[in-house]
């Protein structure tokens, strides 16, 4: 089961880009770095002994010896008491007496995760709601630290670690490679140019010269996204999931050739293959919809993330030179990160440490299939798109969208909802990736040409990106679920989102309030809606309305 989830960062709001995840699990804390699972048949290169993840003693680890400046460092463990006070003020806790007590007690960033409700009350956070609010902000700090590093950067750091720890430079020289040049080339294949491009510089790469530019379109194609990485997970995942793979990569390779485009060499293919390339991106979209972004897999993903964040403070992993790291900070040391395998799930699940009770309960709920409940799915209408900076507000919006015409017994708060925002696209956000592909014709194979969408078919998609918004409820009793569905449908009505597919069933008193939801074929023409509504009034003029 664990191999079918990805531990991507997220608290009350999940943000997903439309890229294909590898089925890794814990190693997905920084996506893109494959780690050996606990159930792997192959032995680990390094025995897991005293450096294995384990519960921490009652005293916290020492914070890193970095002195932050006026701006808050992304790693909260580096904060001193003054930076903690800055964090409190930014979180809305401005009371001078409270800040004074945090300073007097020398509460540093490394101590924040150890605070609980009783300690916060002793520090002067009296209202229960305020204590829960501050605890949620503190819990979110670990998430922020994990989000600061892109998965490509994590992959580059892992590659460096593998080269250095296994002495691969000598092996590379033995086979005629040039380590300085070829190691740089591999890193560029993963992450693109390693340094910021110099202004007016025509070639940003160092691993290969400009005349070999086409080599950077094989592994991770930044130009149009057509690369062997996609073909690999297409073949693997379609095989294991029983989904038809309509893209024939062997045919693409057969017709591929290098042509010059704008004085640079690029990989091109025959013009008759353009339809197959659209099929490739369609296959990618289908895999995301049916597998990678499956609503049950995503919520298990969220629950595992919640459990790891609750356990983060109490788990220690030994890295280089004996330094201690937590789950969220292990990415800072590759020796520690290599020990962060699927085994961490079992260590928490089977632990008897009372400090891990909250995390252990979440993992038990996953094992017993007591999952957070799926409430519904919707989409923004037209060109409207929810901006990233608005994601944090969504659970609160859902909680506040309480319908007036429906009797609801359960009271729900923002922390009871999870809003999963999924950005689906063809790999280049709202752009058509085929516009960045060049083709050649049989009559002149050396000349690269561009083929526009209207030259291919009238049945191709008009748009290449969309957002899916899924809402889940952490409370699983019937009254809370009924209330959550009413809140969700009312929220969709207020935000002018699409009507949930089961909206008429779960909220029959709410959906009739929106005219467009009841005349879907006329939704794009307000004038015709008014005309239809007027005709209905005339038809039933004797009927009191």
N, C-alpha and C positions, 0 to 999 in steps of 0.2 A: 504494500500500500504506500509506504513512504517514498518509493521510487516514482510514484505517480503525482507527487506534489512538488512544488518549488517554494522554498522558504524565501520569498521575496519580501522585502521590507514593507511594513504597513501596520497602522494601528486602527483607528476608526475609519480611515479612508484608504482604499487600495488603489494604486495608480499602476496601470499596466500599459506598456508600449506594445505595439503590434509586431513583436519579434518572436521567433520561435524559441521556447526554452528547451534546454536539454533536460532529460529526466534524471536530475541529480539529487535534489532534496537539500540537505543541510549545506552543502557546498554552494547552493544558490543564494546564500546570504550575500555573496558578491557574484551575480550571475556571470557565467561564462568560464568558470574555472572548475573543471571536472575533478571530483575527488573520489577516492575509493570508498564504496559503501561498506557498511558493517557486515552485510551478507555476501560480500564478494568471495569467490572461491580462491582468488589469488592472494597469497600472503603479502602483508605489508612489507615495504622495503625496510622500514624502521620499526622495530618492536615497540609497542605502546606499553611503556612501563611507568616509571615515576613521573613522566611528563604528560600522562593522560589527563583529560579533563576530570576534575573532581570538585566536590563542594569545598568552598573556602572556609577558613576558620572564622571565628566571630569578629576578628579585627580586619578591617579592609586593607587592600593592597595599597602600597605607596603610590602616590600619583607620579606621573612622569615629570621630570625636572625641567619643565618649560614654563617660562613666565609670560603669560599672555599680555598683549597690549590692550589698548582701549577697546578694540573689537573682540568679541567672544570667539575663542578658538573652537573649531568644530568638535574637538574632543573635549567633552565636559570634564573628564578626569584631570585635565590640566588646570582647571579653574581654581583660583584662590577665593577667600571669602568675599572680596570686593566684586569679583566676576559673578559669583553666585547671587549677590545682591542686584547686579545688573540684570541677571536672568529673571529674578523675582519681579523686578519693576516691569520688565517687558511682558511678564505673564499677568500683570495686573495687580500685583501685591505691592502697593506703594506705602503702606503704613510704616512710619519711621521707627516705631517701637519694635515692630517685627524685624525690620532690617537690622536694627541694633542688636537684637538677640541672636540673629544669625552670625553677626560679626563677633559678638562676645563668645559664642560657643565655637567659633572657628570652623563653621560648616563649609567645607571645600567641595569642589565638584565631585571628587572621588567618594565623598560621604553621602551625597544626595541620594543615590539609589538605596541606601540603607535606612532612609527615613520611612517611618510608617505613620499611621493615623495618630497613635498615642504620642509619638515623638513630636509630630507637627503641632499637636495640641499643647504640649509643654513649651514649644517655641512660640506660641501665641496665635496659631491658626485655629480659632475657636469653632466657627461654624462647620458642621460636618460636610456640607456641600463644598465649602472652600477647600477643605482638606482633600477631598476626593479630586477636586479640580487640579490642585497643585500636584498631587500624586500622578495624575494622568500626564501632566506636562513633564514631570521628571521621567516617567516611563518612556515618553516620546524622545528623550534625549538620546537614548541608545539607538533609536531608529535613525535620527538625524546623522549620527556618526557613520552608520552603515551606508547612508545614501551619498556621502561626500565623495566616494570613490566609484568611478564608472567600472563596469565589469571588464572592459578592455584593459584598463590600468591594472586591475587585479590579475588578469591573465598574463600581462607582461611581467609583473613582479613574480608570479609563480614560475614562469619560464626562466627568469634569471636565477631563481632559487634552485630549480632542477639542474641547470647548467653548472652552477657553482658547487652544489652539494654532491653531485655525481661525477665531478671532474670531467665534464664533457668536452672541454676545450681541447684536451689532448686527443680525445677520440676524433674530434672534427679534423684536427690537423693530420691525423693518421689517414683519413680518407680524402685528403687533398683540399679540404675546405679552409677558408680563411676566417677564423673565429670573429675577429673584430668586425669584419664586413658582413659575414653571413648571420651572426647573431643579431646584428642591427636589422638585417633584412627580414628575419623572422618576426622581430618585434614590430616592424612596420607593417607586415602582413596582418598582424593582430589588431593594431591600434591606429594605423595610419602614420603620418609624419610624427616623429617623437618630439620635435621642437616646433614652436610657433613659426610658421613660414615667414621668411624675411621679405619685407616689402619689395616689390618688383622682381623677386626671385622667380624664375620660371619653373624650377624643379625643387620641390621641398624634401624629397627623399634622399637618403644617404646610402642605403643598402645596395641599390642598383642605379646605374646611370639613366638618363632620360630616354635613351634609345631602347631601353628595356621596360618602358612604362607599362606595357601590356601585362607584365608579370604580376602587377599589383591588382589585377582584375580576376585572379584565379581563386584565391582563398577567401578573401573578404573584400568584395567588390564595392568600393565606395561610390563608384560612378552610377551603377544602376541596380545593384543588389543581386545580379545573376552570378552565382559562384558555387563552388563545390560544397561549401558549408550547408547551403540550402538543400542541395541534391542529396547530401548525406543524411540529413534528418528526415527528408521526404521518404527516402527508401526505408530507413530504420523504423520510423513511427507508423507509416502506412502498413508496413508488414506486421508489426506487433499489435496494431489496433484494428486490423482488418478493414482498413479504408483503401479504396482504389487510388492508386497513384497514376494520374493521367499524363505525367510529364516523362518523356523519354530522354534522359540525359545523354545516352549513347548517341542518339541521333543529333543532338545539339553539338556534341564534340566532333562528330563526323563532318558537320558543315561549318565548323568554326575555322576562321583564318584571321591573320593579323593584317590590318589595313591602316593606312595613315589617315588620321583625322586631325585637322588643324595643327599639322607638323608634329603630332605625337602618335605613337602606335597604340591601337586599341584592338581588342578582340571583337570581331564582327561575325555575323552568321548570314545564311542565305535569306533572301526576302520571303521565301515561302514558309519560313519557320516562325514568322511573326505571330501567327495564330497560336502556335504551340507555346510561345513565351507568355501570352495572355493566359493560357491554360495553366502554366506553371504558377503564376501569381494567384490565380483562382484556387488552385490546389492548396497553396499556402494559407489563403484566407479560410478555406474549409477546415484545415487542420486546427487553426486557431479556434474556430467556432465550435468544432465538435470535440476537441481534445484539450488543447493548451489552455483555453479559457472556459473549460467546463465549469458550471456553477458549483458542483459539489467539490471538484478538485480545488477550485479557488477558495472555498470556505474552509476546507481542511488546511490549505496553505495559510490562511489567515489565523486559524486557531493554533497551528504550530508556531507561527511567528509570535502570537500573544504569549504562548507558553515559554518560548525562549527568552522573550523580553522580561518576563517575571522571574526567570531563573538566572538571568544574565549576571546579576550581582554576586551570586553565590557559586558560580562555576569558575574554576581557575584552570588555565591551560598554560603549561610551561613552554616558553619559546626560547630563542637564542640567548645564551649567557644567563640562563636561569630566570629570566624576567617572566612575570606572571601577567596573563591577559585573560579577558573575559570573552564570551561568545561574540559580542559586538565589536571587540577591539582586536581579535585574533588576526584580522586581515592586515594589521600593521606589522606583523611578523610572520613570514611564510613558514618558518619552522613550527610555530604554533598553529597556523592555519591548516597545515597538512594533517594535524591531529583532530581537526574539527570534522569528523565524519558522521555518518548516520548513527553511529554508536551513541552520540550525545542524546538522542531521543530515548534510547533504552536506559541510559544512565539516570536520566531524570525520572522516567517511568517507574523504575525499580528501586529508586532511592528511598531510604527511610528518614532522610533528613527533614525535620519539620519546616525548615526554611524554604524547602522546595514544594510544600504542600499545594500552593496555588497553581504552580506550573504543572505539577503532577496530576492534579485534578482535570486540567484541560486536556492533557494527553490521554488520561483514562476515558474522558468523554469521546475522544476521537476513536479509541479502541472499541468502545461500546456503541459507537455510531450515534451518540447524543450530540449532534452537530448543531451549530447555529442555524436557524431556520431561514430558508430562502423566502423572501417576501414577494419580489417581482422584478421585472426588467422594463426599462423604458429607454427612449432616445430623445435628444434635442431635435427640434424641428427646423428644417431648412439649413441655413448657413450658421446657425447659432452653435457655439461650442463652449463647453464649460472650461474656463481657464484654470491652469494648475494652481494658481494662488487662491482659488475659491474652493478647492477640494476639502480643506479642513472645516469649512462652514457647513458642508452638506448634511452631516448627521443632525446638527442642530436645526437646520431647516426642516428636515423630515419630522423631527420631534415636535416642532412648533406648528406643523400643518395639521392641526386637529379639526376635523369637520364639525360644524355646528348642528347639522341635521341628523347626526348618527349618535345613538347612545353607546358610549364606550365606558366600560368598567375599569379597565387597567390604565394606569398612568405611566407613560413612557418618557424617558429622558434621552438626551443626545447620546449618552454612553451606551444605550441599549441598541443603537443602530450601527451597522457597518454599511458604508456606501462604497461600492467597488466601481471605479471609473475605468473603463477599458477602451483604449484607443486602437481601433482596427484600421489597418490600411494595407496598401500593396508594398510597403517597405520604405516609402519615401514620403510619409505623411500624406498631404493631399495632392501630391504630384503623380503623374503617370510615369512609372519607371521606363516604359518602352520608349518614351520620348528621349531617353538618354542612351538608347541602344542604336548602334549603326549596323546597317545591312549591306550586302553586296548582291549583285545580279550575276546570272550565269554569263551574260553577254560581256561583262567587264568585271571580273572578280577582284581587280585591284582598286576599284573606286568605291568608297564608302558612301552610302546614302541614308537618308532618314525616311521613315515611314510613319505617317500620322495615323491617328485612330480612325478617322473617317475613310482612309484608304483600305482599311481592313474589314470592318463590319459595322453595321448599324446597331447590332445587338450587344455591343461592348458597354461596360459601365460608364455612366456619365461622371460619377464621382469615385474617388479612389481612397477615401478615408471617411470614417464615421466613429461616433462614440456610442458605446453601450453603457448604461448605468444600471447596476444591480444593487438591490437593497436587501440586507439580511438583518435578522433580529436575534440578539443574544438570549432573550427570554424565550422559553419554548412551551410555556403553558398555553392553553387554548385561548384564554381571555387576552393575553398579551399578543398572541399571533393575530387574533381578530383585530385588535386595536392597531397593530403595526400595519396591516393591510389597508385599513381605512386611512391612516396617516399617509401611507405611500401614495395611494390613488389621489388623495386630496393634494399632496405635494406635486404630483404630475399635472394636475389641473391648474394649480397656481402658477407653475413654471412654464406652462404651455408645452409640455413634453407630449410624446405620443401616448395614446391610451394603452395601458398594460393589456396584454393579450387576454388575461382572465379578469379584466377590470369589471365587466358586466356581471360576473359571477360573484366575486369577492366583495364588491362595493356597489351593489345595484342602486343605492340611494345617491351616489355621488356622480357616476358617469353620465346620467341624463342632464346634468347641469351644464355640460359643455357641448355646444351645438356641433362643433367640428367632429366630435367623437361620435355623434349620432348620424352624421351625413358624411362619411369618409370619402365618398366619391365626389363630393362638392367642396372638400376642405380647402382646395386651392383657389376657390372663387367665392369670396365673401358676398358679392352681388347676387350670385345664384343661390347662396344660402338664404339670404334675406327674401328672395323671391319665393323659394320653396316654403320657407316659414310662413310667409304671407298667404300662400295658396292653402296651406294647412289650416290657417285660421278661418279662411273663407269657407273651406269645405266643412268645417265643424263649427259654424258660427252659432248654432243653437246650443252647442255643448258648453256649459260653464267651464272656464279655464282659469 
